[in-house]
Amino acid sequence: MKKDKQSPKETGHSFEDYFKRAVNPLFVLLLLSERPMYVYEMAQELEKRSDGAYTISLLYPVIYRLSSQGYIRDGQKVISADNRVRQYYEITPEGASYLLQIQDVYDQMSAVVKQIRDSSGGIVK
């Protein structure tokens, strides 16, 4: 019996989902290369810098993965005026080195995508 294919919306695996999964570590490391931040602050900063076009609801898995890989570490914990504990994260020297590597890969891949799109005779122009 042939199984019906689900749409990307039904599976939660749209092109945008995959793209964000790929670039979120780059964005987190870029932000943390500027200064230590807490998770909500990073999400707000990404949204602000993209004029609202880039939002992320699940940043903690990215943080945990980068932390387990040694690219970021827990910074200080601060109790806010409204009595919330904010865990700041900071980039490690290994994370700074990895950031340089993935920026290069991103730049190369972006150039390749542009090259292929520009040479396409199809609808994608």
Secondary structure, 3 states (H helix, E strand, C coil): CCCCCCCHHHHCCCHHHHHHHHHHHHHHHHHHHHCCEEHHHHHHHHHHHCCCCCCCCCCHHHHHHHHHCCCEEEEEEEECCCCCEEEEEEECHHHHHHHHHHHHHHHHHHHHHHHHHHHCCCCCC
